[in-house]
């Protein structure tokens, strides 16, 4: 519990870009990293959970989920609620929900990142 609370109050730490991100998550992370100066961390672990992508640092950081939790929809909702209670701003960017609009969705995300700067 102490580690969870400490992690919830501390900004993401600088880590090397995790190249294990694949597919849609990797594409989104690469687009943000190549077109902005924002810190991009993939597969960020917090409180026993993994956020697909974290962008920014400190209070401006936000998470991006690109996949449903491997434990299924119920577990996905539990994770999302726990992260939000811990103060995380989480953006859902599931590939299926933006199929055919990938460029538009990424452009919108890049606009959000630019506003952080």
Buried (B, 14 or more C-beta within 10 A) or exposed (E): EEEBEEBBEEBBEEEEBBEEBEEBBBBBBBBBBEBBEBBBBBBBEBBEBBBBBBBBBEEBBBBBBBBBBEEEEEEBEEBBEBBEEBEBBBBEBBBEEBEEEBEEBBEEBBEBBEEEE
